[in-house]
Amino acid sequence: MAKKAARKPNAAFMKPVTPNAKLAAVVGAAPLPRTELTKKLWAYIKKHGLQDKKVRTQINADDALKAVFGGKSKVSMFEMTKLVSNNLN
């Protein structure tokens, strides 16, 4: 049986992206790969208790995240990734 090759991370995900001013308020201004950006975003959400208690896929935005989410106070996890992409330079 042939040994399965280790999965290589997708180069597009590993390419550093630069957050704009709104997103930098949450994750910092330094360029970072999307994977790290997502980790930092979730760390922020968990630290501030912004994940909805009943509907776990919903994120309740605080003022900093509201700016990133285009003024929305509640977004789904899936919508969040799209809105975050709008805040990358």
ChimeraX commands (.cxc) that place a marker at each C-alpha (Angstrom):
marker #1 position 0.00,0.00,0.00 radius 0.5
marker #1 position 1.38,3.40,-1.00 radius 0.5
marker #1 position 1.84,5.99,1.70 radius 0.5
marker #1 position -0.58,8.90,1.33 radius 0.5
marker #1 position 1.18,12.23,0.74 radius 0.5
marker #1 position 0.67,14.90,3.38 radius 0.5
marker #1 position -1.83,17.54,2.35 radius 0.5
marker #1 position -0.22,20.76,1.26 radius 0.5
marker #1 position -1.95,23.95,2.40 radius 0.5
marker #1 position -3.54,25.95,-0.40 radius 0.5
marker #1 position -1.12,28.73,-1.38 radius 0.5
marker #1 position -3.98,31.24,-1.67 radius 0.5
marker #1 position -4.89,30.70,1.99 radius 0.5
marker #1 position -1.28,31.08,3.08 radius 0.5
marker #1 position -0.64,34.32,1.17 radius 0.5
marker #1 position -0.60,37.21,3.65 radius 0.5
marker #1 position -3.54,39.60,3.40 radius 0.5
marker #1 position -3.64,43.10,4.88 radius 0.5
marker #1 position -6.68,44.04,7.00 radius 0.5
marker #1 position -8.14,47.52,6.43 radius 0.5
marker #1 position -8.54,49.95,9.35 radius 0.5
marker #1 position -11.92,48.53,10.46 radius 0.5
marker #1 position -10.70,44.94,10.54 radius 0.5
marker #1 position -7.32,45.94,12.02 radius 0.5
marker #1 position -9.21,47.17,15.11 radius 0.5
marker #1 position -10.14,43.53,15.75 radius 0.5
marker #1 position -7.20,41.43,14.48 radius 0.5
marker #1 position -4.31,43.91,14.28 radius 0.5
marker #1 position -2.84,45.75,11.29 radius 0.5
marker #1 position -0.03,43.33,10.39 radius 0.5
marker #1 position -0.42,41.33,7.15 radius 0.5
marker #1 position -1.29,37.71,7.99 radius 0.5
marker #1 position -2.52,34.58,6.18 radius 0.5
marker #1 position -6.31,34.06,5.99 radius 0.5
marker #1 position -5.99,31.06,8.29 radius 0.5
marker #1 position -4.44,33.20,11.04 radius 0.5
marker #1 position -6.93,36.00,10.39 radius 0.5
marker #1 position -9.80,33.56,10.97 radius 0.5
marker #1 position -8.18,32.24,14.17 radius 0.5
marker #1 position -7.75,35.77,15.52 radius 0.5
marker #1 position -11.32,36.68,14.59 radius 0.5
marker #1 position -12.69,33.64,16.44 radius 0.5
marker #1 position -10.45,34.33,19.44 radius 0.5
marker #1 position -11.93,37.86,19.56 radius 0.5
marker #1 position -15.51,36.53,19.23 radius 0.5
marker #1 position -14.96,33.96,22.02 radius 0.5
marker #1 position -13.12,36.40,24.31 radius 0.5
marker #1 position -15.97,38.91,24.09 radius 0.5
marker #1 position -18.75,36.26,24.18 radius 0.5
marker #1 position -20.22,37.34,20.85 radius 0.5
marker #1 position -21.37,33.92,19.65 radius 0.5
marker #1 position -25.15,33.66,20.09 radius 0.5
marker #1 position -26.03,31.40,23.04 radius 0.5
marker #1 position -29.08,29.80,21.37 radius 0.5
marker #1 position -28.21,29.90,17.66 radius 0.5
marker #1 position -24.51,28.98,17.71 radius 0.5
marker #1 position -24.02,29.86,14.02 radius 0.5
marker #1 position -24.95,33.50,14.70 radius 0.5
marker #1 position -22.42,36.15,15.71 radius 0.5
marker #1 position -23.68,39.16,17.69 radius 0.5
marker #1 position -21.46,42.04,16.65 radius 0.5
marker #1 position -20.04,44.58,19.09 radius 0.5
marker #1 position -19.11,48.07,17.82 radius 0.5
marker #1 position -15.75,46.96,16.37 radius 0.5
marker #1 position -17.28,44.02,14.50 radius 0.5
marker #1 position -20.29,46.06,13.37 radius 0.5
marker #1 position -17.89,48.24,11.35 radius 0.5
marker #1 position -16.42,45.10,9.74 radius 0.5
marker #1 position -19.90,43.63,9.10 radius 0.5
marker #1 position -21.16,46.74,7.30 radius 0.5
marker #1 position -23.31,47.93,10.22 radius 0.5
marker #1 position -25.09,44.61,10.79 radius 0.5
marker #1 position -25.55,43.66,14.44 radius 0.5
marker #1 position -26.07,39.94,13.71 radius 0.5
marker #1 position -24.50,37.79,11.01 radius 0.5
marker #1 position -24.14,34.05,10.40 radius 0.5
marker #1 position -20.71,32.43,10.48 radius 0.5
marker #1 position -20.98,31.86,6.74 radius 0.5
marker #1 position -21.87,35.46,5.96 radius 0.5
marker #1 position -19.04,36.59,8.25 radius 0.5
marker #1 position -16.33,35.20,5.95 radius 0.5
marker #1 position -17.76,37.10,2.98 radius 0.5
marker #1 position -17.99,40.36,4.95 radius 0.5
marker #1 position -14.45,39.95,6.29 radius 0.5
marker #1 position -13.15,39.49,2.71 radius 0.5
marker #1 position -14.56,42.95,1.90 radius 0.5
marker #1 position -12.22,44.38,4.55 radius 0.5
marker #1 position -8.96,43.11,3.09 radius 0.5
marker #1 position -6.57,45.25,1.08 radius 0.5
marker link #1:1,2 radius 0.2
marker link #1:2,3 radius 0.2
marker link #1:3,4 radius 0.2
marker link #1:4,5 radius 0.2
marker link #1:5,6 radius 0.2
marker link #1:6,7 radius 0.2
marker link #1:7,8 radius 0.2
marker link #1:8,9 radius 0.2
marker link #1:9,10 radius 0.2
marker link #1:10,11 radius 0.2
marker link #1:11,12 radius 0.2
marker link #1:12,13 radius 0.2
marker link #1:13,14 radius 0.2
marker link #1:14,15 radius 0.2
marker link #1:15,16 radius 0.2
marker link #1:16,17 radius 0.2
marker link #1:17,18 radius 0.2
marker link #1:18,19 radius 0.2
marker link #1:19,20 radius 0.2
marker link #1:20,21 radius 0.2
marker link #1:21,22 radius 0.2
marker link #1:22,23 radius 0.2
marker link #1:23,24 radius 0.2
marker link #1:24,25 radius 0.2
marker link #1:25,26 radius 0.2
marker link #1:26,27 radius 0.2
marker link #1:27,28 radius 0.2
marker link #1:28,29 radius 0.2
marker link #1:29,30 radius 0.2
marker link #1:30,31 radius 0.2
marker link #1:31,32 radius 0.2
marker link #1:32,33 radius 0.2
marker link #1:33,34 radius 0.2
marker link #1:34,35 radius 0.2
marker link #1:35,36 radius 0.2
marker link #1:36,37 radius 0.2
marker link #1:37,38 radius 0.2
marker link #1:38,39 radius 0.2
marker link #1:39,40 radius 0.2
marker link #1:40,41 radius 0.2
marker link #1:41,42 radius 0.2
marker link #1:42,43 radius 0.2
marker link #1:43,44 radius 0.2
marker link #1:44,45 radius 0.2
marker link #1:45,46 radius 0.2
marker link #1:46,47 radius 0.2
marker link #1:47,48 radius 0.2
marker link #1:48,49 radius 0.2
marker link #1:49,50 radius 0.2
marker link #1:50,51 radius 0.2
marker link #1:51,52 radius 0.2
marker link #1:52,53 radius 0.2
marker link #1:53,54 radius 0.2
marker link #1:54,55 radius 0.2
marker link #1:55,56 radius 0.2
marker link #1:56,57 radius 0.2
marker link #1:57,58 radius 0.2
marker link #1:58,59 radius 0.2
marker link #1:59,60 radius 0.2
marker link #1:60,61 radius 0.2
marker link #1:61,62 radius 0.2
marker link #1:62,63 radius 0.2
marker link #1:63,64 radius 0.2
marker link #1:64,65 radius 0.2
marker link #1:65,66 radius 0.2
marker link #1:66,67 radius 0.2
marker link #1:67,68 radius 0.2
marker link #1:68,69 radius 0.2
marker link #1:69,70 radius 0.2
marker link #1:70,71 radius 0.2
marker link #1:71,72 radius 0.2
marker link #1:72,73 radius 0.2
marker link #1:73,74 radius 0.2
marker link #1:74,75 radius 0.2
marker link #1:75,76 radius 0.2
marker link #1:76,77 radius 0.2
marker link #1:77,78 radius 0.2
marker link #1:78,79 radius 0.2
marker link #1:79,80 radius 0.2
marker link #1:80,81 radius 0.2
marker link #1:81,82 radius 0.2
marker link #1:82,83 radius 0.2
marker link #1:83,84 radius 0.2
marker link #1:84,85 radius 0.2
marker link #1:85,86 radius 0.2
marker link #1:86,87 radius 0.2
marker link #1:87,88 radius 0.2
marker link #1:88,89 radius 0.2
view
